Amino acid sequence: MTKPKVLISDEISQAAIDIFTRRGVAVDYKPGLTKAELIAIIGEYSGLAIRSNTKVDVDVLAAATNLKVIGRAGIGVITTAEHAIALLFAAARQIGAADASTQAGKWEKNRFNGVELYAKTLGLIGCGNIGSIAADRALGLKMKVVAYDPFLSHERAIVLGVEKVELDELLQRADAITLHVPLTEKTKNILSRENLAKTKKGVLIVNCARGGLVDEQALADALNSGHVGAAAFDVFTTEPARENVLFGCPNFTATPHLGA
């Protein structure tokens, strides 16, 4: 019998690679392939293991003539939802900046007042597996939750304890907004410059979903002007994010795609 051969095209721990080899699976570890490079070699493999960087689209699948399975390594929906809530707290209480200031020997107690989340309105853009868990956590904080999701039924919204609304209404009502949708042609820059301008002054923006859902330059401008009160991102349009227009903006917190 021919030994199965797996391509790992994203960075992954050695422990995960060892799982394959102990089971007699031949492994090629090639993170950082371009799309053209992936297409050129994918026909050799019966399995493909990825994380977030490799995009398996119709072109890749057409070239994958021997592919039997695609496995995506990830942390899980609960972790991602809870990371979004953690970043919401970080944005609301300015935890990152307060930590850096305090460890620098300052004691700027009056600078970092933050805002309470109690009784505030959280707007969810996307209320599927991850969004619904984030909603549950927010309701536990006594927040009111409104959700924009074309696939969310009114019956399901009632069960979740959220109010289903259209996007414009969410933008106008939300004190904080979290995103929980995939990146598609319809969701790219769903928080555009125009839509950010529709939000409340001082709104908090959290993105633990996908880079590209928010116009990063527009958000940077809104943070600098004070229209957006704070933002916290775990994902960026280009990753790894060695530099980004948001880095250094006031009241901005970043993490390196931990909720994956």
NUPA-629460 format. One record per residue (C-alpha): residue in three letters; chain; y, x, z. Coordinates in pm, whole numbers, plus 50000, padded with zeros to 5 digits. Each point is the difference from the previous one (the first is absolute). Layout:
N
Ala,A,Y,X,Z .
...
END
This chain:
260
Met,A,50000,50000,50000 .
Thr,A,50347,50130,49911 .
Lys,A,50204,50078,50308 .
Pro,A,50305,49769,50028 .
Lys,A,50329,50176,49941 .
Val,A,50323,49895,50172 .
Leu,A,50356,50101,49925 .
Ile,A,50242,50007,50294 .
Ser,A,50346,49991,49845 .
Asp,A,50218,49969,50311 .
Glu,A,50038,50216,50309 .
Ile,A,49730,49916,50252 .
Ser,A,49850,50171,50305 .
Gln,A,49712,50245,49974 .
Ala,A,49800,49773,50230 .
Ala,A,50011,49727,49735 .
Ile,A,49886,50243,49730 .
Asp,A,49713,50112,50224 .
Ile,A,49875,49640,50023 .
Phe,A,49941,50002,49625 .
Thr,A,49832,50341,49988 .
Arg,A,49766,49926,50291 .
Arg,A,49872,49704,49804 .
Gly,A,49928,50203,49690 .
Val,A,50308,49894,49805 .
Ala,A,50167,50260,49778 .
Val,A,50374,50006,50072 .
Asp,A,50295,50134,49802 .
Tyr,A,50314,50012,50213 .
Lys,A,50303,49996,49771 .
Pro,A,50308,49849,50168 .
Gly,A,50325,49986,49806 .
Leu,A,49865,49924,49654 .
Thr,A,50241,49854,49749 .
Lys,A,49901,49678,49830 .
Ala,A,49917,50191,49680 .
Glu,A,49784,50248,50192 .
Leu,A,49818,49719,50177 .
Ile,A,49930,49818,49675 .
Ala,A,49867,50322,49843 .
Ile,A,49729,50050,50263 .
Ile,A,49926,49659,50155 .
Gly,A,49719,49933,49752 .
Glu,A,49789,50266,50174 .
Tyr,A,49984,49813,50331 .
Ser,A,49803,49710,50142 .
Gly,A,50232,49964,50298 .
Leu,A,50372,50041,50072 .
Ala,A,50143,50036,50351 .
Ile,A,50377,49952,50037 .
Arg,A,50271,49932,50253 .
Ser,A,50351,49888,49903 .
Asn,A,50120,50246,49735 .
Thr,A,49740,49945,49728 .
Lys,A,50078,49694,49789 .
Val,A,49693,49856,49833 .
Asp,A,50137,49794,49712 .
Val,A,49851,49858,49682 .
Asp,A,50028,50334,49819 .
Val,A,49808,50184,50269 .
Leu,A,49732,49732,50013 .
Ala,A,49959,50009,49622 .
Ala,A,49923,50372,50020 .
Ala,A,49765,49961,50300 .
Thr,A,49690,49935,49791 .
Asn,A,49753,50100,50275 .
Leu,A,50190,49873,50302 .
Lys,A,49800,49779,50237 .
Val,A,50221,49979,50306 .
Ile,A,50354,50070,50122 .
Gly,A,50054,50058,50371 .
Arg,A,50341,49999,50162 .
Ala,A,50039,50173,50335 .
Gly,A,50251,49834,50230 .
Ile,A,50085,49918,50358 .
Gly,A,49989,49622,49987 .
Val,A,50211,49689,50009 .
Ile,A,50049,49985,50377 .
Thr,A,50128,50357,50018 .
Thr,A,50243,49942,49714 .
Ala,A,50131,49676,50149 .
Glu,A,50042,50155,50342 .
His,A,50172,50304,49849 .
Ala,A,50249,49762,49840 .
Ile,A,50070,49847,50341 .
Ala,A,50031,50348,50152 .
Leu,A,50257,50092,49734 .
Leu,A,50179,49672,50063 .
Phe,A,50040,50102,50365 .
Ala,A,50106,50350,49893 .
Ala,A,50269,49853,49776 .
Ala,A,50117,49747,50258 .
Arg,A,50019,50249,50287 .
Gln,A,50097,50311,49796 .
Ile,A,49709,50184,50161 .
Gly,A,49980,50290,49755 .
Ala,A,50367,50094,50027 .
Ala,A,50003,49944,50377 .
Asp,A,49696,50227,50041 .
Ala,A,50156,50280,49790 .
Ser,A,50330,49970,50189 .
Thr,A,49838,50004,50343 .
Gln,A,49774,50297,49921 .
Ala,A,50307,50185,49871 .
Gly,A,50138,49985,50353 .
Lys,A,50240,49713,49945 .
Trp,A,50005,49684,50210 .
Glu,A,50160,49748,49765 .
Lys,A,49900,49688,50184 .
Asn,A,50291,49794,49870 .
Arg,A,49936,50103,49637 .
Phe,A,49654,49847,49971 .
Asn,A,50038,49642,50114 .
Gly,A,49779,49852,49729 .
Val,A,49928,49632,49958 .
Glu,A,49749,49762,50155 .
Leu,A,49726,49846,49787 .
Tyr,A,49953,49702,50233 .
Ala,A,50092,49670,49827 .
Lys,A,50097,50182,49679 .
Thr,A,49870,49888,49658 .
Leu,A,49754,50227,49824 .
Gly,A,49969,49955,49625 .
Leu,A,49665,50095,49849 .
Ile,A,49991,50078,49630 .
Gly,A,49629,49946,49952 .
Cys,A,49777,49820,50247 .
Gly,A,49646,50097,49905 .
Asn,A,49756,50199,50212 .
Ile,A,50253,50251,50133 .
Gly,A,50302,49771,50002 .
Ser,A,49816,49734,50199 .
Ile,A,49904,50254,50268 .
Ala,A,50361,50120,50016 .
Ala,A,50104,49636,50038 .
Asp,A,49761,49955,50291 .
Arg,A,50140,50307,50177 .
Ala,A,50358,49887,49939 .
Leu,A,49927,49653,50137 .
Gly,A,49862,50171,50309 .
Leu,A,50343,50160,50038 .
Lys,A,50153,49650,49993 .
Met,A,50155,50056,49658 .
Lys,A,50036,49721,49745 .
Val,A,49816,50089,49679 .
Val,A,50086,49886,49648 .
Ala,A,49791,50110,49704 .
Tyr,A,50046,50028,49626 .
Asp,A,49665,50008,49821 .
Pro,A,49927,49796,49684 .
Phe,A,49629,50002,50094 .
Leu,A,50052,49869,50352 .
Ser,A,49920,49630,50032 .
His,A,50199,49777,50232 .
Glu,A,49677,49923,50185 .
Arg,A,49927,50368,50058 .
Ala,A,50360,50059,50109 .
Ile,A,49961,49733,50267 .
Val,A,49678,50160,50126 .
Leu,A,50174,50340,50021 .
Gly,A,50304,49853,50174 .
Val,A,50245,50116,49732 .
Glu,A,50249,49813,49785 .
Lys,A,49948,50036,49625 .
Val,A,50330,50055,49817 .
Glu,A,50131,50123,49668 .
Leu,A,50125,50358,49972 .
Asp,A,50372,49915,49994 .
Glu,A,49970,49798,50320 .
Leu,A,49809,50282,50169 .
Leu,A,50268,50251,49905 .
Gln,A,50271,49778,50145 .
Arg,A,49822,49916,50325 .
Ala,A,49805,50308,50103 .
Asp,A,50124,50235,50272 .
Ala,A,49721,50238,49901 .
Ile,A,49790,50027,49684 .
Thr,A,49657,50158,49957 .
Leu,A,49819,50039,49669 .
His,A,49628,49935,49953 .
Val,A,49941,49973,49624 .
Pro,A,49845,50225,49733 .
Leu,A,50221,50177,49747 .
Thr,A,49995,49801,49675 .
Glu,A,50249,49928,49724 .
Lys,A,50106,49690,50194 .
Thr,A,50039,50173,50336 .
Lys,A,50157,50329,49885 .
Asn,A,50343,50025,50168 .
Ile,A,49955,49654,50148 .
Leu,A,50264,50121,50244 .
Ser,A,50244,50095,49726 .
Arg,A,50367,50080,50048 .
Glu,A,50076,49635,49922 .
Asn,A,49747,49869,50251 .
Leu,A,50104,50243,50272 .
Ala,A,50354,49867,49962 .
Lys,A,49869,49650,50082 .
Thr,A,49866,50107,50339 .
Lys,A,50172,49963,50336 .
Lys,A,50227,50282,50109 .
Gly,A,49799,50217,50240 .
Val,A,49659,49900,49861 .
Leu,A,49703,50227,50075 .
Ile,A,49774,50099,49708 .
Val,A,49641,50126,50044 .
Asn,A,49766,50107,49720 .
Cys,A,49640,50096,50074 .
Ala,A,49865,49855,49676 .
Arg,A,50081,50197,49684 .
Gly,A,50277,50224,49878 .
Gly,A,50204,49839,49724 .
Leu,A,50036,49662,50167 .
Val,A,50352,50092,50114 .
Asp,A,50279,50154,49794 .
Glu,A,50031,50317,50207 .
Gln,A,50348,50096,49877 .
Ala,A,50129,49649,50066 .
Leu,A,49851,50008,50350 .
Ala,A,50156,50340,50067 .
Asp,A,50339,49860,49900 .
Ala,A,49945,49695,50223 .
Leu,A,49908,50220,50297 .
Asn,A,50302,50221,49946 .
Ser,A,50231,49699,49976 .
Gly,A,49849,49838,50308 .
His,A,49889,49684,49820 .
Val,A,49637,50084,50081 .
Gly,A,49982,50075,50371 .
Ala,A,49688,50216,49985 .
Ala,A,49696,50065,49785 .
Ala,A,49658,50155,50058 .
Phe,A,49768,50101,49716 .
Asp,A,49643,50125,49990 .
Val,A,49986,50003,49618 .
Phe,A,50222,50137,49727 .
Thr,A,50039,49976,49623 .
Thr,A,49888,50362,49964 .
Glu,A,49736,50135,50238 .
Pro,A,49961,50242,50164 .
Ala,A,50367,49941,50074 .
Arg,A,50131,50355,50036 .
Glu,A,50352,49869,49944 .
Asn,A,50142,49653,49964 .
Val,A,50342,49838,49974 .
Leu,A,49926,49817,50327 .
Phe,A,49942,50315,50201 .
Gly,A,50298,50066,50223 .
Cys,A,50142,49649,49971 .
Pro,A,50124,49849,50326 .
Asn,A,49742,49800,50193 .
Phe,A,49714,50089,49767 .
Thr,A,49650,50077,50126 .
Ala,A,49719,50143,49784 .
Thr,A,49628,50059,50042 .
Pro,A,49762,50164,49747 .
His,A,49797,49702,49873 .
Leu,A,49804,49960,50323 .
Gly,A,49917,49634,49940 .
Ala,A,49768,50061,49704 .
END
